[in-house]
Amino acid sequence: MAIIRVSPPLPGPEARFRGMFQGSSPVNPGRGRATIGAMPVFLLSHRHEPRECAAAFAAWRGFASPLRHGRVPSTCLAGAHSLWWRVEAPDSTGALALLPGFVAERTTAIEVREVEIP
């Protein structure tokens, strides 16, 4: 999955308490981001019809994006025709701007945050 500017985890035992200092707590989701300059993370979920598969890949030709030439999870070869990217962007519009128009029109930008599963 392509990851653009995702911060590395904190080292050592501090990583366990990361939610207290950065991002929203799953216990108190209203607190928001506490780190200055933190960029929202989006999961870009793309789906196209089987007949559009060639066009979805051809759309990248000549399109400047840090997502080009990377590897991402895809179900095209399994017949479901979906792809996913994980990116950081100021908002959903900025996240979708990383994709060529044909691909962006068929993509949903979902803001996500990591939580620790107990």
C-alpha positions in Angstrom: 0.0 0.0 0.0 1.4 3.4 -0.9 2.1 5.5 2.2 2.9 9.2 1.7 4.6 11.1 4.6 3.4 8.8 7.4 5.3 9.4 10.6 7.2 6.5 12.1 6.0 5.1 15.4 7.5 6.4 18.6 10.2 4.1 20.0 10.0 2.2 23.2 7.3 2.4 25.9 6.2 5.9 24.8 4.6 4.4 21.7 1.9 2.9 24.0 0.8 6.3 25.1 0.9 8.0 21.6 -2.8 8.5 21.6 -2.5 10.8 24.6 -0.3 13.2 22.7 -1.1 12.8 19.1 -4.4 12.1 17.3 -7.8 11.3 18.7 -8.3 8.9 21.5 -10.8 6.1 20.7 -12.2 6.8 24.2 -12.6 10.5 23.6 -12.9 11.1 19.8 -13.8 14.8 20.2 -10.3 15.8 21.3 -8.9 16.0 17.7 -5.2 16.2 16.8 -2.9 17.5 19.5 0.3 17.6 17.4 1.0 20.9 15.6 1.2 20.4 11.9 -0.2 16.9 11.9 -1.7 16.0 8.6 -4.9 13.9 8.3 -4.5 10.4 6.8 -6.9 9.2 4.2 -7.6 5.8 2.8 -8.3 6.2 -0.9 -10.7 3.4 -1.9 -11.0 3.1 -5.7 -13.4 0.9 -7.6 -13.9 0.6 -11.4 -15.9 -1.7 -13.6 -14.1 -4.6 -15.3 -14.4 -3.0 -18.7 -12.7 0.2 -17.3 -9.6 -1.6 -16.0 -7.3 -0.7 -18.9 -8.4 2.9 -18.7 -7.8 3.1 -14.9 -4.2 2.0 -15.4 -3.6 4.1 -18.6 -4.9 7.2 -16.8 -1.6 7.3 -14.8 0.5 7.8 -18.0 1.8 11.3 -18.0 0.2 12.2 -14.6 2.7 13.5 -12.1 2.0 12.0 -8.6 4.1 10.6 -5.8 1.8 7.5 -6.0 3.1 6.6 -9.5 5.3 3.5 -9.9 4.4 2.1 -6.5 2.7 -1.1 -5.4 -0.8 -1.1 -3.9 -3.3 -3.7 -2.9 -5.6 -4.5 -5.8 -8.3 -7.0 -6.6 -8.2 -6.4 -10.4 -6.4 -9.8 -11.0 -9.0 -11.5 -8.7 -11.9 -9.9 -10.6 -13.2 -7.3 -8.1 -11.4 -4.3 -9.6 -10.6 -2.2 -6.5 -7.4 -0.5 -5.4 -6.4 1.3 -2.1 -3.8 3.9 -1.2 -3.0 5.4 2.2 -1.9 9.0 2.0 -1.5 12.1 4.1 -3.2 15.3 2.8 -4.7 18.5 4.2 -8.2 17.4 3.2 -10.1 14.9 1.1 -9.8 17.1 -2.0 -6.0 17.2 -1.6 -5.9 13.4 -1.2 -8.0 12.9 -4.4 -5.7 15.3 -6.2 -2.9 12.7 -6.0 -4.9 10.6 -8.5 -5.6 11.2 -12.2 -9.1 12.4 -12.9 -10.5 9.1 -14.2 -9.3 7.3 -11.1 -10.3 10.1 -8.7 -13.8 10.2 -10.0 -14.2 6.5 -9.0 -12.5 6.9 -5.6 -13.7 7.7 -2.1 -11.3 9.5 0.3 -11.9 8.2 3.9 -10.2 10.0 6.8 -8.7 7.3 9.1 -6.8 7.2 12.3 -4.9 4.4 13.9 -6.1 3.0 17.2 -4.5 0.4 19.4 -6.6 -2.8 19.7 -6.5 -4.1 23.2 
